[in-house]
Amino acid sequence: MAWQFREGRMNVSGEGVNAGALGLSDVFLKPLYHKIARQLEQQRVEGNAGNGAVRVVLSGKQSVIRISITPGVVYDVAALERLVAGAVEDALKKSHELIKREVKKQLGSSIPLPDDLF
């Protein structure tokens, strides 16, 4: 996931949030963005599939930290591929929710976030 800050827009996963429309200035957002990014980097989310047969751990900034696979599922490659994809999707969903919570915590609940941020 690419986090960028450019001229009043905070881009998350390629989607821009127009800070100017929210009444937020670059002076306010740049330090806030960096603070949120630092906090997210330290946090972890875990996704899993197949009742925990495949586990994927992501940082809050959506870098893959670890993938764990139970040895018994390695023999069926097609099933393993589906389980890995499911675990990654689960981890990404949890990561999106983590990012939303962190942004809301820093901005406060008075500033609405778009429902389709992720």
matplotlib code that plots the C-alpha trace (Angstrom):
import matplotlib.pyplot as plt

x = [0.0, 1.4, 0.8, 1.6, 1.0, 0.7, -0.8, -3.8, -4.4, -3.6, -3.5, -4.2, -4.1, -4.2, -7.5, -7.3, -9.0, -9.5, -8.2, -9.1, -12.8, -12.6, -11.1, -7.8, -4.5, -1.2, 0.4, -2.0, -2.1, 1.6, 2.6, -0.6, 0.0, 3.5, 2.3, -0.4, 2.1, 4.6, 1.8, 0.5, 4.0, 4.2, 0.9, 0.1, -3.0, -3.4, -5.6, -6.3, -8.0, -8.8, -9.4, -5.9, -4.2, -2.8, -2.0, -0.8, 0.5, 0.7, 2.0, -0.5, 1.0, 0.2, 3.7, 3.8, 5.5, 5.0, 3.1, 2.6, 1.3, 0.4, 2.4, -0.7, -2.1, 1.1, 0.2, -2.8, -1.4, -4.8, -6.3, -3.2, -3.4, -7.0, -6.2, -3.3, -5.5, -8.2, -5.8, -4.3, -7.8, -8.7, -5.5, -6.1, -9.6, -8.4, -5.7, -8.1, -10.2, -7.1, -6.1, -9.7, -9.6, -6.2, -7.2, -10.5, -8.6, -6.3, -8.8, -11.7, -15.2, -16.3, -14.5, -16.3, -14.2, -15.6, -17.3, -15.4, -12.0, -11.2]
y = [0.0, 3.4, 6.3, 9.6, 13.2, 15.8, 19.3, 18.7, 15.1, 12.1, 9.1, 5.7, 2.7, 5.1, 6.8, 10.4, 12.1, 15.8, 17.5, 20.9, 19.9, 18.9, 22.2, 20.8, 22.6, 21.1, 22.4, 20.3, 17.2, 16.6, 16.0, 14.1, 11.9, 11.1, 10.3, 7.9, 6.2, 5.7, 4.3, 2.0, 0.6, -0.7, -2.4, -5.9, -7.7, -11.4, -12.9, -16.6, -19.2, -22.9, -22.6, -21.3, -23.6, -20.5, -17.3, -14.0, -11.2, -7.7, -4.4, -1.6, -0.2, -3.5, -4.9, -8.7, -9.6, -13.4, -16.2, -19.5, -22.7, -25.8, -28.7, -30.8, -28.4, -28.3, -31.5, -30.0, -27.0, -25.7, -25.8, -24.1, -21.3, -20.7, -20.7, -18.2, -15.9, -16.1, -15.4, -12.4, -11.0, -11.5, -9.7, -6.8, -6.3, -6.2, -3.8, -1.5, -1.3, -0.6, 2.3, 3.7, 3.5, 5.2, 8.0, 8.6, 8.5, 11.2, 13.3, 12.9, 11.7, 15.1, 14.8, 12.2, 9.6, 8.4, 5.0, 3.8, 4.7, 1.0]
z = [0.0, -0.9, 1.4, -0.1, 0.9, -1.8, -1.7, 0.5, -0.5, 1.5, -0.9, 0.5, -1.9, -4.8, -3.7, -2.7, 0.2, -0.6, 2.5, 1.2, 1.0, 4.6, 5.6, 6.6, 5.7, 4.6, 7.8, 9.8, 7.7, 7.0, 10.7, 11.2, 8.3, 9.5, 13.0, 11.7, 9.3, 12.2, 14.4, 11.7, 10.9, 14.5, 14.4, 13.1, 11.8, 11.1, 8.5, 8.3, 6.2, 6.5, 10.3, 10.7, 8.3, 6.5, 8.4, 7.0, 9.2, 7.8, 9.2, 9.6, 6.4, 4.7, 4.3, 4.6, 7.8, 7.9, 6.2, 8.1, 6.4, 8.3, 6.7, 6.0, 3.4, 1.2, -0.7, -2.4, -4.4, -5.7, -2.2, -0.7, -3.3, -2.4, 1.3, 0.8, -1.2, 1.4, 4.3, 2.4, 1.7, 5.4, 6.5, 4.1, 5.3, 8.9, 7.9, 6.2, 9.3, 11.4, 9.1, 9.3, 13.1, 13.3, 11.0, 12.9, 16.2, 15.0, 13.1, 15.5, 14.7, 13.6, 10.2, 8.0, 6.1, 2.8, 3.1, 0.1, 1.4, 1.0]

ax = plt.figure().add_subplot(projection="3d")
ax.plot(x, y, z, "-o")
ax.set_aspect("equal")
plt.show()
